[in-house]
Amino acid sequence: MVLQWGTVTTGANTSGTVLFVTNNVNFPNACFGVVTTPLATANIVASSNIDSITNLQFNWNFRVTGPVGPITGFFWMAIGN
């Protein structure tokens, strides 16, 4: 098992890609899943949707659906082998 984590600095209603090699190393075989938690300096209603996952990267969409406060991005954690 391999566990990786990091943060994405972004604003509201954006999308992008996290490359695992940038943060640590690629998963040798597969990434099983990614979980995210919004990072903000105020109460917000937000979601980070993961569109696709490979052993090299994951694609995300970060959406704010409630009060828009100072948003700094999200924390992510991935597990694989």
C-alpha positions in Angstrom: 0.0 0.0 0.0 1.1 3.5 -0.8 -0.4 6.6 0.8 0.1 10.1 -0.7 -1.3 13.5 0.2 -1.0 17.1 -0.6 -2.9 20.4 -1.0 -4.2 22.2 -4.1 -4.3 26.0 -3.9 -7.2 27.3 -5.9 -10.2 29.6 -5.9 -13.9 28.8 -6.2 -15.4 27.0 -9.3 -12.2 25.7 -10.8 -10.8 22.5 -12.2 -7.4 20.9 -12.7 -5.1 17.9 -12.5 -2.8 16.7 -9.7 0.2 14.7 -10.9 1.3 12.2 -8.3 5.0 12.5 -9.4 5.0 16.2 -8.6 3.9 15.5 -5.0 5.8 12.3 -4.4 6.0 9.3 -6.8 3.5 7.7 -9.2 1.6 4.7 -7.9 3.4 1.6 -9.3 0.2 -0.2 -10.2 -3.0 1.7 -9.4 -4.6 4.4 -7.4 -7.7 3.0 -5.6 -9.2 6.3 -4.5 -8.8 10.0 -3.6 -10.6 11.9 -0.8 -10.7 15.6 -0.5 -11.4 18.2 2.2 -12.0 22.0 1.4 -9.5 24.4 2.9 -11.1 27.8 3.8 -10.8 30.6 6.3 -14.6 30.9 6.7 -17.6 28.6 6.6 -18.4 27.6 3.0 -20.4 24.9 1.3 -18.0 23.3 -1.3 -17.3 20.1 -3.0 -14.3 18.6 -4.8 -15.4 16.1 -7.4 -12.8 13.7 -8.7 -13.5 13.1 -12.4 -10.9 10.5 -13.2 -8.1 8.6 -11.5 -5.0 6.8 -12.8 -1.8 5.6 -11.3 -0.2 8.9 -12.6 -2.8 11.6 -11.8 -6.3 12.6 -10.8 -8.6 15.3 -12.4 -10.7 17.4 -10.1 -13.5 20.0 -10.1 -13.8 22.3 -7.1 -17.3 23.9 -6.7 -18.7 26.3 -4.2 -22.4 26.1 -3.7 -23.0 28.1 -0.6 -21.7 31.4 0.8 -18.5 32.3 -0.9 -15.8 33.1 1.7 -12.0 33.2 1.5 -11.3 29.8 -0.2 -7.7 28.6 -0.3 -8.2 25.2 -2.0 -8.4 21.6 -0.7 -6.4 18.9 1.0 -6.3 15.5 -0.8 -5.2 12.0 0.2 -4.8 9.1 -2.2 -4.3 5.4 -1.6 -3.0 2.8 -4.0 -0.3 0.2 -4.7 
